């Protein structure tokens, strides 16, 4: 397997897995924090309640 940041070969036994080092792990975290990475799948209408106060079902 390769580190998703620097593409260096790594094994699952590496304590920083799936990264090769703490440096690559921090770079990845920074990419998420800066908005470089996004989750592209939009929410479906059924994925969230229509009314945020309606978390509990009333019987």
PyMOL Python script that loads the backbone (N, CA, C, O; Angstrom):
from pymol import cmd

cmd.read_pdbstr("""\
ATOM      1  N   UNK A   1       0.835  -1.166   0.000  1.00  0.00           N
ATOM      2  CA  UNK A   1       0.000   0.000   0.000  1.00  0.00           C
ATOM      3  C   UNK A   1       0.884   1.234   0.000  1.00  0.00           C
ATOM      4  O   UNK A   1       2.026   1.196   0.457  1.00  0.00           O
ATOM      5  N   UNK A   2       0.334   2.342  -0.525  1.00  0.00           N
ATOM      6  CA  UNK A   2       1.096   3.588  -0.575  1.00  0.00           C
ATOM      7  C   UNK A   2       0.441   4.656   0.293  1.00  0.00           C
ATOM      8  O   UNK A   2      -0.782   4.713   0.422  1.00  0.00           O
ATOM      9  N   UNK A   3       1.280   5.495   0.880  1.00  0.00           N
ATOM     10  CA  UNK A   3       0.813   6.622   1.673  1.00  0.00           C
ATOM     11  C   UNK A   3      -0.011   7.538   0.757  1.00  0.00           C
ATOM     12  O   UNK A   3       0.445   7.871  -0.337  1.00  0.00           O
ATOM     13  N   UNK A   4      -1.208   7.950   1.179  1.00  0.00           N
ATOM     14  CA  UNK A   4      -2.038   8.785   0.309  1.00  0.00           C
ATOM     15  C   UNK A   4      -1.467  10.185   0.063  1.00  0.00           C
ATOM     16  O   UNK A   4      -1.923  10.873  -0.850  1.00  0.00           O
ATOM     17  N   UNK A   5      -0.501  10.614   0.839  1.00  0.00           N
ATOM     18  CA  UNK A   5       0.072  11.948   0.674  1.00  0.00           C
ATOM     19  C   UNK A   5       1.338  11.914  -0.182  1.00  0.00           C
ATOM     20  O   UNK A   5       1.411  12.605  -1.198  1.00  0.00           O
ATOM     21  N   UNK A   6       2.334  11.121   0.215  1.00  0.00           N
ATOM     22  CA  UNK A   6       3.622  11.142  -0.505  1.00  0.00           C
ATOM     23  C   UNK A   6       3.834   9.938  -1.416  1.00  0.00           C
ATOM     24  O   UNK A   6       4.814   9.878  -2.159  1.00  0.00           O
ATOM     25  N   UNK A   7       2.917   8.984  -1.355  1.00  0.00           N
ATOM     26  CA  UNK A   7       2.955   7.785  -2.195  1.00  0.00           C
ATOM     27  C   UNK A   7       4.098   6.828  -1.853  1.00  0.00           C
ATOM     28  O   UNK A   7       4.415   5.953  -2.659  1.00  0.00           O
ATOM     29  N   UNK A   8       4.723   6.966  -0.685  1.00  0.00           N
ATOM     30  CA  UNK A   8       5.764   6.049  -0.233  1.00  0.00           C
ATOM     31  C   UNK A   8       5.129   4.716   0.139  1.00  0.00           C
ATOM     32  O   UNK A   8       4.041   4.690   0.716  1.00  0.00           O
ATOM     33  N   UNK A   9       5.794   3.606  -0.183  1.00  0.00           N
ATOM     34  CA  UNK A   9       5.300   2.272   0.163  1.00  0.00           C
ATOM     35  C   UNK A   9       5.293   2.100   1.684  1.00  0.00           C
ATOM     36  O   UNK A   9       6.264   2.434   2.363  1.00  0.00           O
ATOM     37  N   UNK A  10       4.171   1.568   2.210  1.00  0.00           N
ATOM     38  CA  UNK A  10       4.056   1.317   3.645  1.00  0.00           C
ATOM     39  C   UNK A  10       3.383  -0.032   3.872  1.00  0.00           C
ATOM     40  O   UNK A  10       2.820  -0.622   2.950  1.00  0.00           O
ATOM     41  N   UNK A  11       3.450  -0.508   5.107  1.00  0.00           N
ATOM     42  CA  UNK A  11       2.778  -1.752   5.474  1.00  0.00           C
ATOM     43  C   UNK A  11       1.773  -1.453   6.575  1.00  0.00           C
ATOM     44  O   UNK A  11       1.826  -0.397   7.206  1.00  0.00           O
ATOM     45  N   UNK A  12       0.862  -2.384   6.799  1.00  0.00           N
ATOM     46  CA  UNK A  12      -0.150  -2.209   7.848  1.00  0.00           C
ATOM     47  C   UNK A  12       0.465  -2.192   9.238  1.00  0.00           C
ATOM     48  O   UNK A  12      -0.168  -1.714  10.180  1.00  0.00           O
ATOM     49  N   UNK A  13       1.661  -2.691   9.387  1.00  0.00           N
ATOM     50  CA  UNK A  13       2.328  -2.708  10.684  1.00  0.00           C
ATOM     51  C   UNK A  13       2.873  -1.337  11.070  1.00  0.00           C
ATOM     52  O   UNK A  13       3.238  -1.129  12.227  1.00  0.00           O
ATOM     53  N   UNK A  14       2.936  -0.400  10.131  1.00  0.00           N
ATOM     54  CA  UNK A  14       3.435   0.940  10.399  1.00  0.00           C
ATOM     55  C   UNK A  14       2.519   1.609  11.419  1.00  0.00           C
ATOM     56  O   UNK A  14       1.305   1.637  11.215  1.00  0.00           O
ATOM     57  N   UNK A  15       3.065   2.151  12.515  1.00  0.00           N
ATOM     58  CA  UNK A  15       2.219   2.775  13.543  1.00  0.00           C
ATOM     59  C   UNK A  15       1.443   3.993  13.045  1.00  0.00           C
ATOM     60  O   UNK A  15       0.459   4.379  13.676  1.00  0.00           O
ATOM     61  N   UNK A  16       1.842   4.597  11.959  1.00  0.00           N
ATOM     62  CA  UNK A  16       1.147   5.757  11.402  1.00  0.00           C
ATOM     63  C   UNK A  16       0.158   5.360  10.301  1.00  0.00           C
ATOM     64  O   UNK A  16      -0.428   6.234   9.662  1.00  0.00           O
ATOM     65  N   UNK A  17      -0.036   4.067  10.071  1.00  0.00           N
ATOM     66  CA  UNK A  17      -0.904   3.570   9.006  1.00  0.00           C
ATOM     67  C   UNK A  17      -2.250   4.290   9.019  1.00  0.00           C
ATOM     68  O   UNK A  17      -2.817   4.444  10.101  1.00  0.00           O
ATOM     69  N   UNK A  18      -2.785   4.730   7.917  1.00  0.00           N
ATOM     70  CA  UNK A  18      -2.411   4.491   6.529  1.00  0.00           C
ATOM     71  C   UNK A  18      -1.401   5.483   5.969  1.00  0.00           C
ATOM     72  O   UNK A  18      -1.167   5.511   4.761  1.00  0.00           O
ATOM     73  N   UNK A  19      -0.800   6.298   6.836  1.00  0.00           N
ATOM     74  CA  UNK A  19       0.227   7.237   6.401  1.00  0.00           C
ATOM     75  C   UNK A  19       1.599   6.667   6.713  1.00  0.00           C
ATOM     76  O   UNK A  19       1.720   5.727   7.499  1.00  0.00           O
ATOM     77  N   UNK A  20       2.643   7.235   6.095  1.00  0.00           N
ATOM     78  CA  UNK A  20       3.992   6.729   6.346  1.00  0.00           C
ATOM     79  C   UNK A  20       4.636   7.417   7.540  1.00  0.00           C
ATOM     80  O   UNK A  20       5.578   6.885   8.128  1.00  0.00           O
ATOM     81  N   UNK A  21       4.135   8.599   7.904  1.00  0.00           N
ATOM     82  CA  UNK A  21       4.740   9.358   8.996  1.00  0.00           C
ATOM     83  C   UNK A  21       3.721  10.306   9.614  1.00  0.00           C
ATOM     84  O   UNK A  21       2.637  10.521   9.072  1.00  0.00           O
ATOM     85  N   UNK A  22       4.092  10.862  10.751  1.00  0.00           N
ATOM     86  CA  UNK A  22       3.236  11.853  11.396  1.00  0.00           C
ATOM     87  C   UNK A  22       3.121  13.090  10.507  1.00  0.00           C
ATOM     88  O   UNK A  22       2.070  13.731  10.484  1.00  0.00           O
ATOM     89  N   UNK A  23       4.172  13.432   9.782  1.00  0.00           N
ATOM     90  CA  UNK A  23       4.139  14.579   8.878  1.00  0.00           C
ATOM     91  C   UNK A  23       3.033  14.431   7.848  1.00  0.00           C
ATOM     92  O   UNK A  23       2.265  15.369   7.630  1.00  0.00           O
ATOM     93  N   UNK A  24       2.935  13.268   7.207  1.00  0.00           N
ATOM     94  CA  UNK A  24       1.891  13.041   6.208  1.00  0.00           C
ATOM     95  C   UNK A  24       0.506  13.045   6.843  1.00  0.00           C
ATOM     96  O   UNK A  24      -0.452  13.519   6.231  1.00  0.00           O
ATOM     97  N   UNK A  25       0.389  12.527   8.053  1.00  0.00           N
ATOM     98  CA  UNK A  25      -0.889  12.536   8.772  1.00  0.00           C
ATOM     99  C   UNK A  25      -1.347  13.975   9.020  1.00  0.00           C
ATOM    100  O   UNK A  25      -2.523  14.290   8.838  1.00  0.00           O
ATOM    101  N   UNK A  26      -0.416  14.855   9.438  1.00  0.00           N
ATOM    102  CA  UNK A  26      -0.751  16.255   9.710  1.00  0.00           C
ATOM    103  C   UNK A  26      -1.096  16.989   8.408  1.00  0.00           C
ATOM    104  O   UNK A  26      -2.003  17.822   8.396  1.00  0.00           O
ATOM    105  N   UNK A  27      -0.397  16.697   7.333  1.00  0.00           N
ATOM    106  CA  UNK A  27      -0.724  17.303   6.035  1.00  0.00           C
ATOM    107  C   UNK A  27      -2.145  16.928   5.632  1.00  0.00           C
ATOM    108  O   UNK A  27      -2.903  17.779   5.168  1.00  0.00           O
ATOM    109  N   UNK A  28      -2.506  15.669   5.807  1.00  0.00           N
ATOM    110  CA  UNK A  28      -3.855  15.217   5.469  1.00  0.00           C
ATOM    111  C   UNK A  28      -4.897  15.934   6.323  1.00  0.00           C
ATOM    112  O   UNK A  28      -5.926  16.369   5.805  1.00  0.00           O
ATOM    113  N   UNK A  29      -4.645  16.061   7.610  1.00  0.00           N
ATOM    114  CA  UNK A  29      -5.565  16.771   8.499  1.00  0.00           C
ATOM    115  C   UNK A  29      -5.722  18.224   8.057  1.00  0.00           C
ATOM    116  O   UNK A  29      -6.829  18.762   8.058  1.00  0.00           O
ATOM    117  N   UNK A  30      -4.618  18.851   7.681  1.00  0.00           N
ATOM    118  CA  UNK A  30      -4.667  20.231   7.198  1.00  0.00           C
ATOM    119  C   UNK A  30      -5.482  20.355   5.929  1.00  0.00           C
ATOM    120  O   UNK A  30      -6.191  21.343   5.739  1.00  0.00           O
ATOM    121  N   UNK A  31      -5.390  19.357   5.050  1.00  0.00           N
ATOM    122  CA  UNK A  31      -6.191  19.375   3.818  1.00  0.00           C
ATOM    123  C   UNK A  31      -7.676  19.330   4.126  1.00  0.00           C
ATOM    124  O   UNK A  31      -8.461  20.025   3.480  1.00  0.00           O
ATOM    125  N   UNK A  32      -8.075  18.526   5.099  1.00  0.00           N
ATOM    126  CA  UNK A  32      -9.487  18.484   5.505  1.00  0.00           C
ATOM    127  C   UNK A  32      -9.897  19.815   6.117  1.00  0.00           C
ATOM    128  O   UNK A  32     -10.958  20.349   5.793  1.00  0.00           O
ATOM    129  N   UNK A  33      -9.055  20.357   7.006  1.00  0.00           N
ATOM    130  CA  UNK A  33      -9.393  21.597   7.706  1.00  0.00           C
ATOM    131  C   UNK A  33      -9.498  22.790   6.762  1.00  0.00           C
ATOM    132  O   UNK A  33     -10.300  23.696   6.992  1.00  0.00           O
ATOM    133  N   UNK A  34      -8.696  22.796   5.703  1.00  0.00           N
ATOM    134  CA  UNK A  34      -8.707  23.931   4.768  1.00  0.00           C
ATOM    135  C   UNK A  34      -9.808  23.825   3.723  1.00  0.00           C
ATOM    136  O   UNK A  34     -10.036  24.764   2.961  1.00  0.00           O
ATOM    137  N   UNK A  35     -10.495  22.678   3.684  1.00  0.00           N
ATOM    138  CA  UNK A  35     -11.568  22.498   2.706  1.00  0.00           C
ATOM    139  C   UNK A  35     -11.096  21.941   1.377  1.00  0.00           C
ATOM    140  O   UNK A  35     -11.861  21.905   0.413  1.00  0.00           O
ATOM    141  N   UNK A  36      -9.844  21.505   1.313  1.00  0.00           N
ATOM    142  CA  UNK A  36      -9.339  20.922   0.073  1.00  0.00           C
ATOM    143  C   UNK A  36     -10.066  19.625  -0.258  1.00  0.00           C
ATOM    144  O   UNK A  36     -10.307  19.321  -1.427  1.00  0.00           O
ATOM    145  N   UNK A  37     -10.411  18.866   0.770  1.00  0.00           N
ATOM    146  CA  UNK A  37     -11.175  17.637   0.591  1.00  0.00           C
ATOM    147  C   UNK A  37     -12.643  17.928   0.886  1.00  0.00           C
ATOM    148  O   UNK A  37     -12.959  18.666   1.819  1.00  0.00           O
ATOM    149  N   UNK A  38     -13.529  17.353   0.099  1.00  0.00           N
ATOM    150  CA  UNK A  38     -14.961  17.478   0.351  1.00  0.00           C
ATOM    151  C   UNK A  38     -15.620  16.131   0.117  1.00  0.00           C
ATOM    152  O   UNK A  38     -15.106  15.303  -0.634  1.00  0.00           O
ATOM    153  N   UNK A  39     -16.734  15.918   0.748  1.00  0.00           N
ATOM    154  CA  UNK A  39     -17.527  14.720   0.505  1.00  0.00           C
ATOM    155  C   UNK A  39     -18.513  15.082  -0.584  1.00  0.00           C
ATOM    156  O   UNK A  39     -19.361  15.954  -0.397  1.00  0.00           O
ATOM    157  N   UNK A  40     -18.406  14.414  -1.726  1.00  0.00           N
ATOM    158  CA  UNK A  40     -19.136  14.851  -2.909  1.00  0.00           C
ATOM    159  C   UNK A  40     -20.569  14.354  -3.003  1.00  0.00           C
ATOM    160  O   UNK A  40     -21.343  14.892  -3.795  1.00  0.00           O
ATOM    161  N   UNK A  41     -20.945  13.368  -2.240  1.00  0.00           N
ATOM    162  CA  UNK A  41     -22.292  12.828  -2.339  1.00  0.00           C
ATOM    163  C   UNK A  41     -23.259  13.709  -1.552  1.00  0.00           C
ATOM    164  O   UNK A  41     -23.103  13.858  -0.340  1.00  0.00           O
ATOM    165  N   UNK A  42     -24.250  14.292  -2.215  1.00  0.00           N
ATOM    166  CA  UNK A  42     -25.211  15.129  -1.479  1.00  0.00           C
ATOM    167  C   UNK A  42     -26.122  14.275  -0.598  1.00  0.00           C
ATOM    168  O   UNK A  42     -26.323  13.088  -0.856  1.00  0.00           O
ATOM    169  N   UNK A  43     -26.657  14.886   0.424  1.00  0.00           N
ATOM    170  CA  UNK A  43     -27.600  14.194   1.294  1.00  0.00           C
ATOM    171  C   UNK A  43     -28.886  13.912   0.548  1.00  0.00           C
ATOM    172  O   UNK A  43     -29.348  14.730  -0.247  1.00  0.00           O
ATOM    173  N   UNK A  44     -29.451  12.770   0.802  1.00  0.00           N
ATOM    174  CA  UNK A  44     -30.764  12.433   0.258  1.00  0.00           C
ATOM    175  C   UNK A  44     -31.821  13.085   1.146  1.00  0.00           C
ATOM    176  O   UNK A  44     -31.551  13.356   2.316  1.00  0.00           O
ATOM    177  N   UNK A  45     -33.014  13.342   0.617  1.00  0.00           N
ATOM    178  CA  UNK A  45     -34.054  13.948   1.457  1.00  0.00           C
ATOM    179  C   UNK A  45     -34.350  13.149   2.726  1.00  0.00           C
ATOM    180  O   UNK A  45     -34.737  13.738   3.736  1.00  0.00           O
ATOM    181  N   UNK A  46     -34.183  11.844   2.701  1.00  0.00           N
ATOM    182  CA  UNK A  46     -34.468  11.017   3.867  1.00  0.00           C
ATOM    183  C   UNK A  46     -33.324  10.921   4.859  1.00  0.00           C
ATOM    184  O   UNK A  46     -33.476  10.283   5.901  1.00  0.00           O
ATOM    185  N   UNK A  47     -32.171  11.542   4.566  1.00  0.00           N
ATOM    186  CA  UNK A  47     -31.007  11.450   5.441  1.00  0.00           C
ATOM    187  C   UNK A  47     -31.055  12.374   6.646  1.00  0.00           C
ATOM    188  O   UNK A  47     -30.287  12.193   7.591  1.00  0.00           O
ATOM    189  N   UNK A  48     -31.937  13.352   6.630  1.00  0.00           N
ATOM    190  CA  UNK A  48     -32.017  14.265   7.762  1.00  0.00           C
ATOM    191  C   UNK A  48     -33.481  14.606   8.029  1.00  0.00           C
ATOM    192  O   UNK A  48     -34.304  14.582   7.113  1.00  0.00           O
ATOM    193  N   UNK A  49     -33.802  14.920   9.270  1.00  0.00           N
ATOM    194  CA  UNK A  49     -35.198  15.247   9.579  1.00  0.00           C
ATOM    195  C   UNK A  49     -35.605  16.577   8.944  1.00  0.00           C
ATOM    196  O   UNK A  49     -34.778  17.477   8.795  1.00  0.00           O
ATOM    197  N   UNK A  50     -36.875  16.697   8.571  1.00  0.00           N
ATOM    198  CA  UNK A  50     -37.384  17.939   7.985  1.00  0.00           C
ATOM    199  C   UNK A  50     -37.400  19.048   9.016  1.00  0.00           C
ATOM    200  O   UNK A  50     -37.127  20.206   8.700  1.00  0.00           O
ATOM    201  N   UNK A  51     -37.720  18.689  10.250  1.00  0.00           N
ATOM    202  CA  UNK A  51     -37.777  19.639  11.345  1.00  0.00           C
ATOM    203  C   UNK A  51     -36.683  19.261  12.340  1.00  0.00           C
ATOM    204  O   UNK A  51     -36.750  18.178  12.922  1.00  0.00           O
ATOM    205  N   UNK A  52     -35.671  20.116  12.559  1.00  0.00           N
ATOM    206  CA  UNK A  52     -34.580  19.751  13.468  1.00  0.00           C
ATOM    207  C   UNK A  52     -35.032  19.457  14.887  1.00  0.00           C
ATOM    208  O   UNK A  52     -34.345  18.739  15.612  1.00  0.00           O
ATOM    209  N   UNK A  53     -36.196  20.005  15.307  1.00  0.00           N
ATOM    210  CA  UNK A  53     -36.702  19.748  16.660  1.00  0.00           C
ATOM    211  C   UNK A  53     -37.455  18.432  16.743  1.00  0.00           C
ATOM    212  O   UNK A  53     -37.857  18.026  17.833  1.00  0.00           O
ATOM    213  N   UNK A  54     -37.654  17.758  15.622  1.00  0.00           N
ATOM    214  CA  UNK A  54     -38.462  16.529  15.579  1.00  0.00           C
ATOM    215  C   UNK A  54     -37.565  15.294  15.598  1.00  0.00           C
ATOM    216  O   UNK A  54     -37.744  14.387  14.785  1.00  0.00           O
ATOM    217  N   UNK A  55     -36.604  15.253  16.518  1.00  0.00           N
ATOM    218  CA  UNK A  55     -35.704  14.113  16.594  1.00  0.00           C
ATOM    219  C   UNK A  55     -36.372  12.870  17.158  1.00  0.00           C
ATOM    220  O   UNK A  55     -35.926  11.753  16.896  1.00  0.00           O
ATOM    221  N   UNK A  56     -37.435  13.053  17.927  1.00  0.00           N
ATOM    222  CA  UNK A  56     -38.104  11.910  18.547  1.00  0.00           C
ATOM    223  C   UNK A  56     -39.448  11.685  17.869  1.00  0.00           C
ATOM    224  O   UNK A  56     -40.178  12.626  17.561  1.00  0.00           O
ATOM    225  N   UNK A  57     -39.749  10.421  17.647  1.00  0.00           N
ATOM    226  CA  UNK A  57     -41.054  10.069  17.074  1.00  0.00           C
ATOM    227  C   UNK A  57     -42.107  10.112  18.165  1.00  0.00           C
ATOM    228  O   UNK A  57     -41.893   9.601  19.264  1.00  0.00           O
ATOM    229  N   UNK A  58     -43.245  10.722  17.860  1.00  0.00           N
ATOM    230  CA  UNK A  58     -44.353  10.746  18.810  1.00  0.00           C
ATOM    231  C   UNK A  58     -45.350   9.676  18.420  1.00  0.00           C
ATOM    232  O   UNK A  58     -45.743   9.583  17.257  1.00  0.00           O
ATOM    233  N   UNK A  59     -45.762   8.864  19.386  1.00  0.00           N
ATOM    234  CA  UNK A  59     -46.734   7.799  19.098  1.00  0.00           C
ATOM    235  C   UNK A  59     -48.126   8.231  19.462  1.00  0.00           C
ATOM    236  O   UNK A  59     -49.075   7.466  19.290  1.00  0.00           O
TER     237      UNK A  59
END
""", "prot")
cmd.dss("prot")
cmd.show_as("cartoon", "prot")
cmd.util.cbc("prot")
cmd.orient("prot")
